Amino acid sequence: MRNDVPRLQGDRIALEPLVLADSHAIQRLFPHWEIVRYLSHGMQWPYPADGARRLLQEVTFPSVAQGIEWAWSIRLNGKQRPLIGVISVADRPNDNRGFWLGLDWHGQGLMTEACKLATDYWFDVLGFPVMRVPKAMANMPSRRLSEREGMRLIQVGPRDFVSGRMPAGIWETTAAQWRSRVSASPSDRNPHPLASTE
């Protein structure tokens, strides 16, 4: 399994491999309740002052080095190329993709574009046959994103989040379904109000 993380280019954004220097922007943009409330309960909240650096050093980078995770910063195209969020795909049971987007960039369809780049990479480069993503049933913006991607809900059960225990679903798409949908609508970039991670 490949453990290198390439740069992926989209129309309005680029996905660039995460580096430790990204922790400063992440620390500034990430710790907002609207972003973290549907994250796994294992995330410390309130978010510690060194939370972003520790997450990269202790969790993300080791997983990338082991070849089980591929993680990117989401950056706007242009001269400044600011970091506006993070997305990753991972070889974990029923938990293959996660993301968050800074509050100032919600509702512009940018995460739709980021998800397409990362999911194309998951299927077309890494060669996985299935993608499954867990999310709170109350997380309607993220659910709508999965629905637009053609994912189907395959399981519902309780799950613990930062905001407490609540019903959660696992959403699934296969490589064949994804490629068929992308071929049918290559320019599908409908904006959506993303409120939190998957």
DODREN-190439 format. One record per atom (N, C-alpha, C): atom name; residue in three letters; residue number from 0; x, y, z. Coordinates in steps of 0.1 Angstrom, whole numbers, plus 2048, in hexadecimal, padded with zeros to 3 digits. Example, Ala and Ser with C-alpha at 12.3 -4.5 7.8 and 13.67 -1.06 7.14 Angstrom:
<atoms>
 atome residu num east north  up
     N    ALA   0  884   7C7 84E
    CA    ALA   0  87B   7D3 84E
     C    ALA   0  884   7DF 84E
     N    SER   1  880   7EA 847
    CA    SER   1  889   7F5 847
     C    SER   1  881   800 84F
</atoms>
This chain:
<atoms>
 atome residu num east north  up
     N    MET   0  808   7F4 800
    CA    MET   0  800   800 800
     C    MET   0  809   80C 800
     N    ARG   1  805   816 7F7
    CA    ARG   1  80D   822 7F7
     C    ARG   1  80B   82B 803
     N    ASN   2  816   831 808
    CA    ASN   2  814   83A 814
     C    ASN   2  819   848 811
     N    ASP   3  81C   84B 804
    CA    ASP   3  81F   859 800
     C    ASP   3  812   860 7FE
     N    VAL   4  812   86D 800
    CA    VAL   4  806   875 7FE
     C    VAL   4  808   87F 7F4
     N    PRO   5  802   87F 7E8
    CA    PRO   5  805   888 7DD
     C    PRO   5  7FC   895 7DF
     N    ARG   6  800   89F 7D8
    CA    ARG   6  7F7   8AB 7D6
     C    ARG   6  7EC   8A8 7CC
     N    LEU   7  7E0   8AC 7CF
    CA    LEU   7  7D5   8AA 7C6
     C    LEU   7  7CF   8B7 7C2
     N    GLN   8  7CD   8BA 7B6
    CA    GLN   8  7C8   8C7 7B1
     C    GLN   8  7BA   8C7 7AC
     N    GLY   9  7B2   8D0 7B1
    CA    GLY   9  7A4   8D2 7AD
     C    GLY   9  7A2   8DF 7A6
     N    ASP  10  796   8E2 7A3
    CA    ASP  10  793   8EF 79C
     C    ASP  10  795   8FB 7A5
     N    ARG  11  790   8FA 7B1
    CA    ARG  11  791   905 7BA
     C    ARG  11  79A   903 7C6
     N    ILE  12  79D   8F7 7C8
    CA    ILE  12  7A6   8F3 7D4
     C    ILE  12  7B0   8E9 7D0
     N    ALA  13  7BA   8E8 7D9
    CA    ALA  13  7C4   8DD 7D7
     C    ALA  13  7C5   8D6 7E5
     N    LEU  14  7C8   8C9 7E4
    CA    LEU  14  7CB   8C1 7F0
     C    LEU  14  7DA   8BF 7F1
     N    GLU  15  7E0   8C4 7FC
    CA    GLU  15  7EE   8C3 7FD
     C    GLU  15  7F1   8BB 80A
     N    PRO  16  7FC   8B2 809
    CA    PRO  16  7FF   8AA 814
     C    PRO  16  801   8B2 821
     N    LEU  17  7FB   8AD 82C
    CA    LEU  17  7FD   8B5 838
     C    LEU  17  80B   8B5 83D
     N    VAL  18  810   8C0 842
    CA    VAL  18  81D   8C1 848
     C    VAL  18  81B   8C8 856
     N    LEU  19  825   8C7 85E
    CA    LEU  19  824   8CB 86C
     C    LEU  19  821   8DA 86D
     N    ALA  20  826   8E2 864
    CA    ALA  20  824   8F0 864
     C    ALA  20  815   8F4 862
     N    ASP  21  80D   8EA 85D
    CA    ASP  21  7FF   8EC 85B
     C    ASP  21  7F8   8ED 869
     N    SER  22  7FE   8E9 873
    CA    SER  22  7F8   8E8 880
     C    SER  22  7F3   8F6 885
     N    HIS  23  7FA   900 881
    CA    HIS  23  7F7   90E 886
     C    HIS  23  7E9   912 880
     N    ALA  24  7E7   910 873
    CA    ALA  24  7DB   914 86D
     C    ALA  24  7CF   90B 872
     N    ILE  25  7D2   8FE 874
    CA    ILE  25  7C8   8F5 879
     C    ILE  25  7C4   8F9 887
     N    GLN  26  7CE   8FC 88F
    CA    GLN  26  7CB   900 89D
     C    GLN  26  7C1   90C 89D
     N    ARG  27  7C3   915 893
    CA    ARG  27  7BB   921 893
     C    ARG  27  7AD   91E 88D
     N    LEU  28  7AC   916 883
    CA    LEU  28  79F   914 87C
     C    LEU  28  796   909 882
     N    PHE  29  79C   8FF 888
    CA    PHE  29  795   8F2 88B
     C    PHE  29  78C   8F3 898
     N    PRO  30  791   8F8 8A3
    CA    PRO  30  78A   8F6 8B0
     C    PRO  30  77E   8FF 8B1
     N    HIS  31  773   8FC 8A9
    CA    HIS  31  766   903 8AA
     C    HIS  31  75C   8F8 8AC
     N    TRP  32  752   8FB 8B5
    CA    TRP  32  748   8F1 8B8
     C    TRP  32  741   8EC 8AB
     N    GLU  33  73E   8F5 8A2
    CA    GLU  33  737   8F1 895
     C    GLU  33  73F   8E7 88D
     N    ILE  34  74C   8E7 88F
    CA    ILE  34  754   8DE 888
     C    ILE  34  756   8D1 890
     N    VAL  35  758   8D1 89D
    CA    VAL  35  75C   8C6 8A4
     C    VAL  35  751   8BD 8AA
     N    ARG  36  744   8C3 8AB
    CA    ARG  36  73A   8BC 8B2
     C    ARG  36  737   8AE 8AE
     N    TYR  37  739   8AB 8A1
    CA    TYR  37  736   89E 89C
     C    TYR  37  742   895 89A
     N    LEU  38  74D   899 8A0
    CA    LEU  38  759   891 8A0
     C    LEU  38  759   886 8AA
     N    SER  39  761   87C 8A9
    CA    SER  39  762   872 8B3
     C    SER  39  765   877 8C1
     N    HIS  40  75E   871 8CB
    CA    HIS  40  760   875 8D9
     C    HIS  40  76E   874 8DD
     N    GLY  41  777   86D 8D6
    CA    GLY  41  785   86C 8DA
     C    GLY  41  78D   879 8D9
     N    MET  42  787   882 8D1
    CA    MET  42  78E   88F 8D0
     C    MET  42  78C   897 8DC
     N    GLN  43  797   89D 8E1
    CA    GLN  43  796   8A5 8EE
     C    GLN  43  78F   8B2 8EB
     N    TRP  44  786   8B5 8F4
    CA    TRP  44  77E   8C2 8F3
     C    TRP  44  77C   8C7 901
     N    PRO  45  77F   8D4 904
    CA    PRO  45  784   8DE 8FB
     C    PRO  45  792   8DA 8F5
     N    TYR  46  794   8DF 8E9
    CA    TYR  46  7A0   8DB 8E2
     C    TYR  46  7AC   8E1 8E8
     N    PRO  47  7B7   8D9 8EB
    CA    PRO  47  7C3   8DF 8F1
     C    PRO  47  7CA   8E8 8E8
     N    ALA  48  7D3   8F1 8EE
    CA    ALA  48  7DA   8FB 8E6
     C    ALA  48  7E4   8F5 8DD
     N    ASP  49  7E9   8E9 8DF
    CA    ASP  49  7F2   8E2 8D6
     C    ASP  49  7EB   8D6 8CF
     N    GLY  50  7DE   8D6 8CF
    CA    GLY  50  7D6   8CB 8C9
     C    GLY  50  7DA   8C7 8BB
     N    ALA  51  7DB   8D1 8B2
    CA    ALA  51  7DD   8CF 8A4
     C    ALA  51  7EB   8C9 8A2
     N    ARG  52  7F5   8CE 8A9
    CA    ARG  52  803   8C9 8A7
     C    ARG  52  803   8BA 8AC
     N    ARG  53  7FD   8B8 8B8
    CA    ARG  53  7FE   8AA 8BD
     C    ARG  53  7F6   8A0 8B5
     N    LEU  54  7EB   8A5 8AF
    CA    LEU  54  7E4   89C 8A6
     C    LEU  54  7EC   898 89A
     N    LEU  55  7F2   8A1 894
    CA    LEU  55  7FB   89E 888
     C    LEU  55  806   895 88C
     N    GLN  56  80D   899 897
    CA    GLN  56  819   891 89B
     C    GLN  56  816   883 8A0
     N    GLU  57  80B   882 8A8
    CA    GLU  57  809   876 8AF
     C    GLU  57  7FF   86C 8A8
     N    VAL  58  7F7   872 89F
    CA    VAL  58  7EC   86A 899
     C    VAL  58  7EE   86A 88A
     N    THR  59  7ED   875 884
    CA    THR  59  7EC   876 875
     C    THR  59  7F9   871 86F
     N    PHE  60  804   877 872
    CA    PHE  60  811   873 86C
     C    PHE  60  815   865 86E
     N    PRO  61  813   85F 87A
    CA    PRO  61  816   851 87B
     C    PRO  61  80D   848 872
     N    SER  62  800   84C 871
    CA    SER  62  7F7   844 868
     C    SER  62  7FB   845 85A
     N    VAL  63  7FF   851 856
    CA    VAL  63  804   853 848
     C    VAL  63  810   84A 846
     N    ALA  64  81A   84A 84F
    CA    ALA  64  826   843 84E
     C    ALA  64  823   834 84D
     N    GLN  65  819   82F 854
    CA    GLN  65  815   821 854
     C    GLN  65  80E   81D 847
     N    GLY  66  80A   827 83F
    CA    GLY  66  803   824 833
     C    GLY  66  7F4   821 834
     N    ILE  67  7EE   826 83F
    CA    ILE  67  7E0   824 841
     C    ILE  67  7D8   831 840
     N    GLU  68  7DF   83C 83F
    CA    GLU  68  7D7   849 83D
     C    GLU  68  7DE   852 833
     N    TRP  69  7D6   85A 82C
    CA    TRP  69  7DB   863 823
     C    TRP  69  7D4   870 826
     N    ALA  70  7DC   87A 82A
    CA    ALA  70  7D6   886 830
     C    ALA  70  7DB   893 829
     N    TRP  71  7D1   89C 827
    CA    TRP  71  7D4   8A8 81F
     C    TRP  71  7CF   8B5 826
     N    SER  72  7D6   8C0 824
    CA    SER  72  7D0   8CD 827
     C    SER  72  7C7   8D1 81B
     N    ILE  73  7BC   8D8 81D
    CA    ILE  73  7B4   8DD 812
     C    ILE  73  7B8   8EC 810
     N    ARG  74  7BC   8EF 804
    CA    ARG  74  7C1   8FD 802
     C    ARG  74  7BA   903 7F6
     N    LEU  75  7B7   910 7F7
    CA    LEU  75  7B1   917 7EB
     C    LEU  75  7BC   919 7E1
     N    ASN  76  7B8   918 7D4
    CA    ASN  76  7C1   91B 7C9
     C    ASN  76  7C4   92A 7C9
     N    GLY  77  7D0   92E 7C4
    CA    GLY  77  7D3   93C 7C4
     C    GLY  77  7E1   93F 7CA
     N    LYS  78  7E4   94B 7CB
    CA    LYS  78  7F2   94F 7CF
     C    LYS  78  7F4   94B 7DE
     N    GLN  79  7EB   94E 7E6
    CA    GLN  79  7ED   94C 7F5
     C    GLN  79  7EB   93E 7F9
     N    ARG  80  7E2   936 7F3
    CA    ARG  80  7DF   928 7F6
     C    ARG  80  7DD   925 804
     N    PRO  81  7D4   92C 80B
    CA    PRO  81  7D2   92A 819
     C    PRO  81  7CC   91C 81C
     N    LEU  82  7D0   917 828
    CA    LEU  82  7CA   90B 82D
     C    LEU  82  7BC   90E 832
     N    ILE  83  7B2   907 82D
    CA    ILE  83  7A4   909 831
     C    ILE  83  79D   8FD 838
     N    GLY  84  7A4   8F2 838
    CA    GLY  84  79F   8E5 83D
     C    GLY  84  7A8   8DA 83C
     N    VAL  85  7A3   8CE 83F
    CA    VAL  85  7AB   8C2 83F
     C    VAL  85  7A2   8B6 83A
     N    ILE  86  7A7   8AD 832
    CA    ILE  86  7A0   8A1 82E
     C    ILE  86  7AA   896 82E
     N    SER  87  7A5   88A 831
    CA    SER  87  7AD   87E 831
     C    SER  87  7A5   872 82D
     N    VAL  88  7AC   868 827
    CA    VAL  88  7A6   85B 825
     C    VAL  88  7AF   851 82D
     N    ALA  89  7A8   846 832
    CA    ALA  89  7B0   83D 83A
     C    ALA  89  7AB   82F 839
     N    ASP  90  7B4   825 83A
    CA    ASP  90  7B1   817 839
     C    ASP  90  7AD   812 847
     N    ARG  91  7A1   816 84C
    CA    ARG  91  79C   812 859
     C    ARG  91  78E   80C 857
     N    PRO  92  78A   803 85F
    CA    PRO  92  77C   7FC 85D
     C    PRO  92  771   807 85F
     N    ASN  93  769   808 854
    CA    ASN  93  75D   810 854
     C    ASN  93  760   81F 857
     N    ASP  94  76C   824 854
    CA    ASP  94  770   831 858
     C    ASP  94  77B   836 84E
     N    ASN  95  777   838 841
    CA    ASN  95  781   83A 837
     C    ASN  95  783   848 832
     N    ARG  96  77B   852 837
    CA    ARG  96  77D   860 833
     C    ARG  96  778   869 83E
     N    GLY  97  780   874 840
    CA    GLY  97  77C   87E 84A
     C    GLY  97  781   88B 845
     N    PHE  98  77A   896 849
    CA    PHE  98  77D   8A3 845
     C    PHE  98  778   8AE 84E
     N    TRP  99  77D   8BA 84D
    CA    TRP  99  777   8C6 853
     C    TRP  99  77B   8D2 84B
     N    LEU 100  772   8DC 84B
    CA    LEU 100  775   8E8 844
     C    LEU 100  773   8F4 84D
     N    GLY 101  77C   8FE 84C
    CA    GLY 101  77A   90A 854
     C    GLY 101  76D   911 851
     N    LEU 102  768   917 85C
    CA    LEU 102  75A   91D 85B
     C    LEU 102  758   927 850
     N    ASP 103  763   92F 84D
    CA    ASP 103  761   939 843
     C    ASP 103  75F   934 835
     N    TRP 104  761   927 833
    CA    TRP 104  760   921 825
     C    TRP 104  755   918 824
     N    HIS 105  74C   917 82D
    CA    HIS 105  740   90E 82C
     C    HIS 105  737   914 821
     N    GLY 106  72F   90B 81C
    CA    GLY 106  725   90F 812
     C    GLY 106  729   912 804
     N    GLN 107  736   90F 801
    CA    GLN 107  73B   913 7F3
     C    GLN 107  73E   907 7EB
     N    GLY 108  73A   8FB 7EF
    CA    GLY 108  73D   8EF 7E7
     C    GLY 108  74C   8EA 7E7
     N    LEU 109  754   8F1 7F0
    CA    LEU 109  762   8ED 7F0
     C    LEU 109  765   8DF 7F5
     N    MET 110  75D   8DB 7FF
    CA    MET 110  75F   8CD 804
     C    MET 110  75A   8C3 7FA
     N    THR 111  750   8C6 7F2
    CA    THR 111  74C   8BD 7E8
     C    THR 111  758   8BA 7DF
     N    GLU 112  75F   8C5 7DB
    CA    GLU 112  76B   8C3 7D2
     C    GLU 112  776   8BC 7D9
     N    ALA 113  779   8BF 7E6
    CA    ALA 113  783   8B8 7ED
     C    ALA 113  780   8A9 7EE
     N    CYS 114  774   8A6 7F1
    CA    CYS 114  770   898 7F3
     C    CYS 114  771   890 7E5
     N    LYS 115  76E   897 7DA
    CA    LYS 115  770   890 7CD
     C    LYS 115  77F   88D 7CB
     N    LEU 116  788   896 7CE
    CA    LEU 116  796   894 7CC
     C    LEU 116  79B   888 7D4
     N    ALA 117  797   888 7E1
    CA    ALA 117  79C   87E 7EB
     C    ALA 117  796   871 7E8
     N    THR 118  789   870 7E4
    CA    THR 118  782   864 7E1
     C    THR 118  787   85E 7D4
     N    ASP 119  789   866 7CA
    CA    ASP 119  790   861 7BD
     C    ASP 119  79D   85A 7C1
     N    TYR 120  7A5   861 7C9
    CA    TYR 120  7B2   85B 7CD
     C    TYR 120  7B0   84E 7D4
     N    TRP 121  7A6   84D 7DD
    CA    TRP 121  7A4   841 7E4
     C    TRP 121  7A1   835 7DB
     N    PHE 122  798   837 7D1
    CA    PHE 122  794   82D 7C8
     C    PHE 122  79E   82B 7BD
     N    ASP 123  7A2   835 7B6
    CA    ASP 123  7AA   834 7AA
     C    ASP 123  7B9   832 7AB
     N    VAL 124  7BE   837 7B6
    CA    VAL 124  7CD   836 7B9
     C    VAL 124  7D0   82B 7C3
     N    LEU 125  7C9   82C 7CE
    CA    LEU 125  7CB   822 7D9
     C    LEU 125  7C5   815 7D6
     N    GLY 126  7BA   815 7CE
    CA    GLY 126  7B4   809 7CA
     C    GLY 126  7AB   802 7D3
     N    PHE 127  7A5   809 7DD
    CA    PHE 127  79C   803 7E6
     C    PHE 127  78E   801 7DF
     N    PRO 128  787   7F6 7E3
    CA    PRO 128  77B   7F4 7DC
     C    PRO 128  76E   7FB 7E2
     N    VAL 129  76F   7FF 7EE
    CA    VAL 129  764   804 7F6
     C    VAL 129  768   810 7FE
     N    MET 130  760   81A 7FF
    CA    MET 130  762   825 809
     C    MET 130  756   825 813
     N    ARG 131  759   825 820
    CA    ARG 131  74F   826 82A
     C    ARG 131  752   832 833
     N    VAL 132  748   83A 836
    CA    VAL 132  74B   846 83F
     C    VAL 132  740   846 84A
     N    PRO 133  744   848 856
    CA    PRO 133  73A   849 861
     C    PRO 133  737   858 863
     N    LYS 134  72A   85A 867
    CA    LYS 134  727   868 86B
     C    LYS 134  71A   868 873
     N    ALA 135  719   872 87C
    CA    ALA 135  70D   874 884
     C    ALA 135  701   876 87B
     N    MET 136  6F5   86F 87E
    CA    MET 136  6E9   871 876
     C    MET 136  6E4   880 877
     N    ALA 137  6E8   887 882
    CA    ALA 137  6E4   895 883
     C    ALA 137  6ED   89E 87B
     N    ASN 138  6F7   899 875
    CA    ASN 138  700   8A2 86E
     C    ASN 138  6FB   8A3 85F
     N    MET 139  6F1   8AB 85D
    CA    MET 139  6EA   8AB 851
     C    MET 139  6F3   8B0 845
     N    PRO 140  6FB   8BA 847
    CA    PRO 140  703   8BF 83C
     C    PRO 140  70D   8B4 836
     N    SER 141  713   8AC 840
    CA    SER 141  71B   8A1 83B
     C    SER 141  713   896 835
     N    ARG 142  708   893 83A
    CA    ARG 142  6FF   889 834
     C    ARG 142  6FB   88D 826
     N    ARG 143  6F8   899 824
    CA    ARG 143  6F4   89E 817
     C    ARG 143  6FF   89C 80D
     N    LEU 144  70B   89F 812
    CA    LEU 144  717   89D 809
     C    LEU 144  718   88F 805
     N    SER 145  717   885 80E
    CA    SER 145  718   877 80B
     C    SER 145  70D   873 801
     N    GLU 146  701   878 803
    CA    GLU 146  6F6   875 7FA
     C    GLU 146  6F8   87A 7EC
     N    ARG 147  6FE   886 7EB
    CA    ARG 147  701   88B 7DE
     C    ARG 147  70C   883 7D7
     N    GLU 148  715   87D 7DF
    CA    GLU 148  71F   875 7D9
     C    GLU 148  71A   867 7D5
     N    GLY 149  70D   864 7D8
    CA    GLY 149  708   857 7D5
     C    GLY 149  70B   84C 7DF
     N    MET 150  70F   850 7EB
    CA    MET 150  711   847 7F6
     C    MET 150  704   842 7FB
     N    ARG 151  704   836 800
    CA    ARG 151  6F7   830 806
     C    ARG 151  6FA   82D 815
     N    LEU 152  6F0   82F 81D
    CA    LEU 152  6F0   82C 82B
     C    LEU 152  6EF   81D 82D
     N    ILE 153  6F9   817 834
    CA    ILE 153  6F9   808 835
     C    ILE 153  6F7   804 843
     N    GLN 154  6F9   80D 84D
    CA    GLN 154  6F8   809 85B
     C    GLN 154  6F5   815 864
     N    VAL 155  6ED   813 86E
    CA    VAL 155  6EA   81E 878
     C    VAL 155  6EC   818 886
     N    GLY 156  6F2   81F 88F
    CA    GLY 156  6F4   81B 89C
     C    GLY 156  6F9   826 8A5
     N    PRO 157  6FA   825 8B2
    CA    PRO 157  6FF   82F 8BB
     C    PRO 157  70E   831 8BA
     N    ARG 158  712   83D 8BB
    CA    ARG 158  720   840 8BA
     C    ARG 158  723   84D 8C3
     N    ASP 159  72F   84D 8C9
    CA    ASP 159  732   858 8D2
     C    ASP 159  73A   863 8CB
     N    PHE 160  735   86F 8CC
    CA    PHE 160  73B   87B 8C6
     C    PHE 160  73F   885 8D1
     N    VAL 161  746   88F 8CC
    CA    VAL 161  749   89A 8D6
     C    VAL 161  73D   8A0 8DC
     N    SER 162  732   8A1 8D5
    CA    SER 162  725   8A6 8DA
     C    SER 162  71D   89C 8E1
     N    GLY 163  721   88F 8E3
    CA    GLY 163  71A   885 8EA
     C    GLY 163  716   879 8E1
     N    ARG 164  710   86F 8E7
    CA    ARG 164  70C   863 8E0
     C    ARG 164  6FF   866 8D8
     N    MET 165  6FF   862 8CB
    CA    MET 165  6F4   864 8C2
     C    MET 165  6F4   85A 8B7
     N    PRO 166  6E9   858 8B0
    CA    PRO 166  6E9   84F 8A5
     C    PRO 166  6F3   853 89A
     N    ALA 167  6F9   849 894
    CA    ALA 167  703   84C 88A
     C    ALA 167  701   842 87F
     N    GLY 168  705   846 873
    CA    GLY 168  703   83D 867
     C    GLY 168  711   83A 861
     N    ILE 169  712   82F 85A
    CA    ILE 169  71D   82D 851
     C    ILE 169  718   82D 843
     N    TRP 170  71F   835 83B
    CA    TRP 170  71C   838 82D
     C    TRP 170  726   831 824
     N    GLU 171  722   82B 819
    CA    GLU 171  72A   823 811
     C    GLU 171  729   827 802
     N    THR 172  734   826 7FB
    CA    THR 172  734   826 7EC
     C    THR 172  73F   81C 7E8
     N    THR 173  73D   816 7DC
    CA    THR 173  747   80D 7D6
     C    THR 173  74F   814 7CB
     N    ALA 174  75A   80F 7C8
    CA    ALA 174  762   815 7BD
     C    ALA 174  759   816 7B0
     N    ALA 175  752   80B 7AD
    CA    ALA 175  74A   80B 7A1
     C    ALA 175  73F   816 7A1
     N    GLN 176  738   817 7AD
    CA    GLN 176  72E   821 7AE
     C    GLN 176  734   82F 7AD
     N    TRP 177  73F   831 7B3
    CA    TRP 177  745   83E 7B3
     C    TRP 177  749   842 7A5
     N    ARG 178  750   839 79E
    CA    ARG 178  754   83C 790
     C    ARG 178  748   83E 787
     N    SER 179  73E   837 789
    CA    SER 179  732   838 780
     C    SER 179  72C   846 783
     N    ARG 180  72B   84A 78F
    CA    ARG 180  725   857 792
     C    ARG 180  72E   863 78D
     N    VAL 181  73B   862 78F
    CA    VAL 181  744   86C 78A
     C    VAL 181  743   86D 77B
     N    SER 182  743   862 774
    CA    SER 182  742   863 766
     C    SER 182  735   869 761
     N    ALA 183  72A   867 769
    CA    ALA 183  71D   86C 765
     C    ALA 183  71C   87B 768
     N    SER 184  724   880 772
    CA    SER 184  723   88E 775
     C    SER 184  730   894 779
     N    PRO 185  739   895 76F
    CA    PRO 185  747   899 772
     C    PRO 185  748   8A7 778
     N    SER 186  73E   8B0 776
    CA    SER 186  740   8BE 77B
     C    SER 186  736   8C1 786
     N    ASP 187  732   8B6 78D
    CA    ASP 187  729   8B8 799
     C    ASP 187  730   8BF 7A4
     N    ARG 188  72D   8CB 7A7
    CA    ARG 188  734   8D3 7B1
     C    ARG 188  72A   8DB 7B9
     N    ASN 189  71E   8D5 7BC
    CA    ASN 189  714   8DC 7C3
     C    ASN 189  719   8E0 7D1
     N    PRO 190  718   8ED 7D4
    CA    PRO 190  71C   8F2 7E1
     C    PRO 190  713   8EC 7EC
     N    HIS 191  719   8EB 7F8
    CA    HIS 191  711   8E6 803
     C    HIS 191  716   8EC 810
     N    PRO 192  70E   8EE 81A
    CA    PRO 192  713   8F4 827
     C    PRO 192  719   8E9 830
     N    LEU 193  726   8E8 82F
    CA    LEU 193  72C   8DD 837
     C    LEU 193  72E   8E3 846
     N    ALA 194  729   8DB 84F
    CA    ALA 194  72A   8DF 85D
     C    ALA 194  734   8D8 865
     N    SER 195  739   8CC 861
    CA    SER 195  742   8C5 869
     C    SER 195  748   8BA 862
     N    THR 196  751   8B2 868
    CA    THR 196  757   8A7 862
     C    THR 196  74E   89B 860
     N    GLU 197  752   891 859
    CA    GLU 197  74A   885 858
     C    GLU 197  74C   87D 865
</atoms>
